[in-house]
């Protein structure tokens, strides 16, 4: 199939900020992949841009500001006539999917889940209420419905694929594993890393609009750092992250050497200067971009099983995975002081990146699958009968809610 003239419309939940979040990095990787295969890309979003939004114009992507609950989007769709539409998270598919189906029924519809929101939400509630995990929430009903309505959903975590198959009985033909697409770490890169003796201190980094990151900082402040700093009194813990609110900033304490640094201009460069990344993540989903960044610059990490979930398969972690916070602290101290253990952990990170996230293993097979589906779309959709049911006009509650809001806005 000649992809040189194929039009891809990406509808973004936000304008990507690759310096702020892993979700932003993921989106730019997808854009770059499709561009490399000759696709013409339009990126549209109803969100407002920030000073940190990625400038798509520099690589030939057309930017389009759109409106929510407005028929102008239908006009835009008709004029663009994309062969493929990618929704950035299920909430976007809810808002625009019915309009895409109406105006471009033959366009391949892809959902990039980022992570399973229903899983993250369920884990957060479980952690908060100290109750058993309950996956079958209203969020799950919405998210699974979105997956069923689309032709293909991209998953970044193999654990989440397993949950979709076993818990929600999603047909494997509707989901596709596509992890972060990374450059391999070569020997020259390793030789340019800042060595153990030239690094100091601990670091955490994460977008504070993301609740698991805020919770992690609270755990660091109250349960980890008080003990850790007694053992290593000369060390500092530097907390970086975009969108730090006042409740985050007030945790800054120079006496305790617990420092809130705010946004990092370059996440990898910032992490590379520190000896250890600490991330006692208590709940969440997907795959954590902070660990990818840390491995890329040779910074070992200490985290929890939730933090490292789906990232290493049978390989060794680039540091330590501990759910017991006393053991977490012990491992952090060991890695901080033991140069040999630290260097071994570094090498484990190289193996994870090169074996689990190398773009060369995933980029071409994904494009081939997308083009195969586009060529066999009728048959593919016939096999997804539950998706057909959900797309049927009589049960499109999101469509009629949107039309009601649109009509109300006219008055």
VMD Tcl script that draws the C-alpha trace (Angstrom):
set ca {
  {0.00 0.00 0.00}
  {1.31 3.41 -0.94}
  {1.16 5.54 2.20}
  {2.63 8.68 0.66}
  {-0.75 10.40 0.37}
  {-2.52 8.82 3.35}
  {-4.08 11.30 5.74}
  {-3.95 10.69 9.48}
  {-5.97 12.84 11.86}
  {-4.89 12.75 15.50}
  {-7.37 14.21 17.98}
  {-5.50 15.17 21.12}
  {-6.85 15.31 24.65}
  {-4.27 18.07 25.12}
  {-1.51 19.60 23.04}
  {1.44 17.32 23.82}
  {4.13 18.52 26.21}
  {7.00 16.03 25.90}
  {8.98 17.94 28.54}
  {6.08 17.58 31.01}
  {4.80 14.03 30.77}
  {5.38 10.56 29.39}
  {2.04 10.86 27.59}
  {3.44 13.79 25.63}
  {6.57 11.84 24.74}
  {4.47 8.87 23.64}
  {2.38 11.02 21.31}
  {5.43 12.61 19.68}
  {6.89 9.12 19.11}
  {3.69 8.07 17.34}
  {3.69 11.22 15.22}
  {7.33 10.73 14.24}
  {6.68 7.09 13.33}
  {3.79 7.92 11.00}
  {5.72 10.80 9.48}
  {8.64 8.47 8.74}
  {6.24 6.26 6.77}
  {5.01 9.12 4.60}
  {1.70 9.92 6.28}
  {0.24 13.42 6.12}
  {-0.71 14.29 9.69}
  {-3.13 16.80 11.13}
  {-3.12 17.19 14.90}
  {-6.31 18.68 16.30}
  {-7.34 19.52 19.84}
  {-9.95 21.58 21.65}
  {-7.53 22.20 24.53}
  {-5.64 25.43 25.01}
  {-1.95 25.52 24.22}
  {0.66 26.26 26.85}
  {4.15 27.69 26.61}
  {5.44 24.10 26.71}
  {3.24 22.65 23.96}
  {5.13 20.88 21.20}
  {5.49 22.86 17.97}
  {4.27 20.49 15.28}
  {4.78 23.01 12.50}
  {8.51 22.40 12.53}
  {8.08 18.85 11.21}
  {5.28 19.46 8.75}
  {2.30 18.43 10.89}
  {-0.74 20.65 10.42}
  {-2.16 22.02 13.67}
  {-5.91 22.51 13.95}
  {-7.79 24.09 16.84}
  {-11.23 22.49 17.13}
  {-14.33 23.03 19.27}
  {-16.05 20.57 21.55}
  {-19.74 19.86 20.94}
  {-19.78 21.89 17.76}
  {-20.79 20.97 14.22}
  {-17.79 22.89 12.87}
  {-15.80 19.73 13.62}
  {-18.01 17.82 11.18}
  {-17.29 20.39 8.48}
  {-13.58 20.11 9.22}
  {-13.78 16.29 8.98}
  {-15.56 16.37 5.64}
  {-12.95 18.68 4.15}
  {-9.99 16.72 5.52}
  {-11.43 13.27 4.72}
  {-8.77 11.30 6.65}
  {-8.22 7.60 5.96}
  {-7.21 7.09 9.56}
  {-8.16 8.76 12.86}
  {-6.25 8.31 16.11}
  {-7.95 9.25 19.39}
  {-5.72 10.32 22.26}
  {-7.39 8.55 25.23}
  {-10.90 7.19 25.53}
  {-12.45 10.50 26.62}
  {-11.58 11.97 23.23}
  {-13.15 9.01 21.43}
  {-16.32 9.54 23.46}
  {-16.47 13.18 22.40}
  {-15.57 12.86 18.73}
  {-15.89 9.21 17.76}
  {-19.53 9.38 16.68}
  {-18.80 12.39 14.47}
  {-15.91 10.52 12.84}
  {-18.16 7.50 12.26}
  {-20.83 9.74 10.76}
  {-18.62 11.79 8.44}
  {-15.81 9.30 7.69}
  {-17.30 5.83 8.13}
  {-14.48 4.15 6.18}
  {-11.66 5.71 8.21}
  {-9.70 3.33 10.41}
  {-10.29 4.35 14.03}
  {-7.39 3.84 16.46}
  {-7.45 4.50 20.19}
  {-4.20 5.24 22.00}
  {-5.13 4.36 25.57}
  {-1.92 5.77 27.18}
  {-2.80 3.51 30.10}
  {-5.96 1.82 31.35}
  {-7.65 4.66 33.19}
  {-10.06 2.28 34.89}
  {-7.14 0.29 36.32}
  {-5.37 3.40 37.60}
  {-8.60 4.70 39.14}
  {-9.41 1.35 40.74}
  {-5.94 1.09 42.25}
  {-6.19 4.62 43.59}
  {-9.52 3.86 45.27}
  {-8.17 0.58 46.61}
  {-5.15 2.35 48.10}
  {-7.25 5.16 49.54}
  {-9.98 3.01 51.09}
  {-7.76 0.00 51.87}
  {-10.21 -2.24 50.07}
  {-9.92 -4.99 47.48}
  {-9.43 -3.92 43.87}
  {-12.70 -3.37 42.00}
  {-12.13 -3.00 38.26}
  {-15.76 -2.89 37.20}
  {-16.48 0.80 37.69}
  {-18.38 3.32 35.58}
  {-15.01 4.46 34.23}
  {-14.34 0.88 33.11}
  {-17.70 0.70 31.34}
  {-16.91 3.89 29.44}
  {-13.33 2.89 28.62}
  {-14.16 -0.66 27.50}
  {-17.01 0.69 25.37}
  {-14.54 3.03 23.68}
  {-12.13 0.16 23.01}
  {-14.95 -1.87 21.47}
  {-16.08 1.01 19.26}
  {-12.60 1.43 17.79}
  {-10.91 -0.78 15.22}
  {-7.67 -1.03 17.19}
  {-6.51 0.09 20.64}
  {-2.84 0.65 21.37}
  {-1.59 -0.69 24.70}
  {1.70 0.27 26.30}
  {1.57 -2.42 29.00}
  {1.39 -6.19 28.53}
  {-0.14 -6.47 32.00}
  {-3.04 -4.32 30.84}
  {-3.46 -6.43 27.71}
  {-3.82 -9.44 30.00}
  {-6.48 -7.64 32.05}
  {-8.43 -6.69 28.93}
  {-8.37 -10.27 27.68}
  {-9.13 -12.07 30.93}
  {-11.25 -9.64 32.95}
  {-13.10 -7.84 30.17}
  {-13.01 -10.57 27.48}
  {-11.74 -8.21 24.78}
  {-10.94 -9.95 21.51}
  {-7.16 -9.95 20.87}
  {-7.73 -8.62 17.35}
  {-8.84 -5.29 18.84}
  {-5.73 -4.58 20.91}
  {-2.10 -4.09 19.96}
  {1.01 -3.90 22.11}
  {3.08 -0.84 21.23}
  {5.52 0.25 23.96}
  {7.67 3.36 24.05}
  {9.77 3.49 20.88}
  {13.32 4.18 22.01}
  {16.77 4.46 20.45}
  {19.07 1.69 21.57}
  {21.83 2.53 24.04}
  {25.22 1.99 22.39}
  {28.69 1.88 23.92}
  {29.50 5.47 22.99}
  {26.38 6.66 24.85}
  {27.43 4.66 27.91}
  {30.92 6.16 27.84}
  {29.41 9.65 27.85}
  {27.32 9.04 30.97}
  {28.27 10.94 34.11}
  {30.21 8.47 36.28}
  {29.25 7.34 39.78}
  {31.82 9.52 41.56}
  {30.68 12.68 39.78}
  {27.03 12.23 40.77}
  {25.29 13.02 44.02}
  {21.84 13.04 45.62}
  {18.50 11.40 44.92}
  {15.86 12.56 42.44}
  {12.18 12.12 41.72}
  {10.44 13.55 38.67}
  {6.81 13.56 37.56}
  {3.95 15.70 36.29}
  {1.99 16.84 39.35}
  {-1.31 16.89 37.48}
  {-0.97 13.10 37.64}
  {-2.30 11.94 41.01}
  {0.09 8.96 41.41}
  {3.04 11.36 41.24}
  {1.63 13.63 43.94}
  {0.97 10.61 46.14}
  {4.52 9.36 45.57}
  {5.99 12.68 46.71}
  {3.90 12.49 49.88}
  {5.24 8.98 50.56}
  {8.78 10.21 49.99}
  {8.26 13.17 52.32}
  {6.62 11.34 55.22}
  {7.74 7.70 55.04}
  {10.99 7.41 53.10}
  {13.10 10.54 53.43}
  {12.98 10.94 57.24}
  {14.74 7.57 57.62}
  {16.91 7.82 54.54}
  {18.42 11.20 55.42}
  {19.41 9.93 58.88}
  {21.52 7.24 57.21}
  {22.85 9.57 54.48}
  {22.85 13.02 56.13}
  {24.81 14.70 53.33}
  {22.43 13.64 50.58}
  {19.60 15.73 49.14}
  {16.31 14.63 47.59}
  {15.47 16.83 44.61}
  {11.84 16.76 43.45}
  {11.18 17.87 39.88}
  {7.89 18.09 38.05}
  {5.69 20.32 35.95}
  {2.55 21.98 37.31}
  {3.59 21.96 40.95}
  {0.74 23.49 42.98}
  {1.07 25.30 46.28}
  {0.47 22.07 48.19}
  {3.53 20.62 46.44}
  {5.70 23.71 46.83}
  {5.04 23.93 50.57}
  {6.80 20.58 51.08}
  {10.13 22.23 50.24}
  {12.40 22.13 53.28}
  {16.05 23.11 52.96}
  {16.84 22.02 56.51}
  {15.63 18.51 55.70}
  {17.34 18.68 52.29}
  {13.98 17.85 50.71}
  {13.89 20.26 47.78}
  {11.01 21.04 45.41}
  {12.70 22.19 42.19}
  {9.69 22.53 39.87}
  {9.78 21.89 36.15}
  {12.90 20.32 34.65}
  {13.78 21.90 31.32}
  {15.29 18.60 30.19}
  {14.18 15.52 32.14}
  {16.98 13.24 30.97}
  {19.71 15.79 31.64}
  {18.28 16.45 35.10}
  {18.07 12.77 36.01}
  {21.57 12.14 34.64}
  {23.19 14.34 37.30}
  {21.78 12.32 40.19}
  {22.92 9.00 41.55}
  {19.54 7.36 42.22}
  {15.93 7.87 41.09}
  {13.52 7.18 43.97}
  {9.90 6.35 43.11}
  {7.86 4.50 45.76}
  {4.78 4.52 43.53}
  {1.69 3.19 45.35}
  {-0.85 3.10 42.53}
  {-1.04 3.79 38.82}
  {-1.13 2.03 35.48}
  {0.66 1.92 32.16}
  {4.43 2.23 31.89}
  {6.40 4.98 33.61}
  {8.37 7.26 31.32}
  {10.58 8.44 34.18}
  {12.23 5.01 34.32}
  {12.81 4.97 30.57}
  {14.52 8.36 30.88}
  {16.59 7.13 33.82}
  {17.77 4.04 31.95}
  {18.67 6.16 28.93}
  {21.08 8.22 31.04}
  {22.41 5.46 33.28}
  {20.61 6.38 36.51}
  {19.55 3.35 38.58}
  {16.17 3.49 40.31}
  {14.45 2.10 43.36}
  {10.72 1.64 42.97}
  {7.75 -0.61 43.78}
  {6.17 -3.48 41.88}
  {3.49 -1.08 40.61}
  {6.19 1.35 39.49}
  {8.10 -1.28 37.51}
  {5.01 -3.09 36.28}
  {5.22 -4.51 32.74}
  {8.60 -2.92 32.10}
  {11.26 -5.60 32.53}
  {9.61 -8.96 31.76}
  {12.19 -11.57 32.92}
  {15.14 -9.17 32.90}
  {16.74 -7.71 36.01}
  {15.60 -4.24 37.09}
  {18.03 -1.34 36.85}
  {18.19 -1.02 40.62}
  {15.69 -2.53 43.03}
  {11.96 -3.24 43.31}
  {10.67 -3.17 46.89}
  {7.12 -2.72 48.20}
  {8.17 -2.82 51.85}
  {9.38 0.72 52.56}
  {12.01 -0.40 55.08}
  {13.57 -2.63 52.44}
  {13.08 0.17 49.91}
  {15.23 2.45 52.08}
  {17.87 -0.27 52.59}
  {18.18 -0.80 48.83}
  {18.39 2.93 48.20}
  {21.28 3.21 50.65}
  {23.09 0.23 49.15}
  {22.85 1.53 45.60}
  {23.88 5.00 46.69}
  {27.03 3.75 48.42}
  {28.03 0.63 46.47}
  {29.67 1.65 43.19}
  {29.84 -1.94 41.89}
  {26.14 -2.62 42.55}
  {25.30 0.75 40.99}
  {27.21 -0.07 37.79}
  {25.55 -3.49 37.54}
  {22.16 -1.79 37.87}
  {23.15 0.59 35.07}
  {23.85 -2.34 32.77}
  {20.48 -3.88 33.57}
  {18.89 -0.65 32.34}
  {20.76 -0.95 29.06}
  {19.44 -4.47 28.60}
  {15.85 -3.42 29.31}
  {15.95 -0.52 26.82}
  {17.69 -2.50 24.07}
  {15.64 -5.67 24.41}
  {12.23 -4.32 25.43}
  {11.90 -0.83 23.95}
  {14.04 -0.64 20.84}
  {11.99 1.03 18.11}
  {13.44 -1.32 15.50}
  {11.44 -4.23 16.95}
  {8.07 -2.48 16.97}
  {7.82 0.35 14.42}
  {7.54 -1.54 11.12}
  {5.31 -4.39 12.42}
  {2.87 -1.82 13.80}
  {2.60 0.09 10.53}
  {2.09 -3.20 8.67}
  {-0.73 -4.15 11.03}
  {-2.40 -0.77 10.65}
  {-2.27 -1.01 6.87}
  {-3.50 -4.61 6.93}
  {-6.53 -3.54 8.96}
  {-7.19 -0.59 6.67}
  {-7.24 -2.99 3.69}
  {-9.59 -5.43 5.42}
  {-11.72 -3.05 7.43}
  {-15.15 -4.47 6.55}
  {-14.21 -8.00 7.57}
  {-12.47 -6.75 10.70}
  {-15.55 -4.83 11.80}
  {-17.86 -7.73 11.06}
  {-15.87 -9.79 13.54}
  {-16.38 -7.11 16.20}
  {-20.13 -7.41 16.64}
  {-20.19 -5.88 20.11}
  {-18.47 -2.87 18.61}
  {-21.18 -2.67 15.97}
  {-23.81 -2.72 18.68}
  {-22.14 0.10 20.56}
  {-21.77 2.13 17.38}
  {-25.44 1.70 16.48}
  {-27.27 5.00 16.59}
  {-29.92 3.86 19.10}
  {-27.35 3.44 21.88}
  {-25.12 6.42 21.10}
  {-25.82 8.35 24.27}
  {-22.65 10.39 23.83}
  {-23.87 11.55 20.42}
  {-27.21 12.84 21.67}
  {-25.68 14.39 24.77}
  {-23.24 16.26 22.55}
  {-26.02 17.38 20.20}
  {-28.07 18.57 23.18}
  {-25.12 20.63 24.48}
  {-24.51 21.98 20.97}
  {-28.13 23.09 20.68}
  {-28.08 24.60 24.16}
  {-24.96 26.61 23.30}
  {-26.80 28.22 20.38}
  {-29.36 29.80 22.68}
}
mol new
graphics top color blue
foreach p $ca { graphics top sphere $p radius 0.5 }
foreach p [lrange $ca 0 end-1] q [lrange $ca 1 end] { graphics top cylinder $p $q radius 0.2 }
display resetview
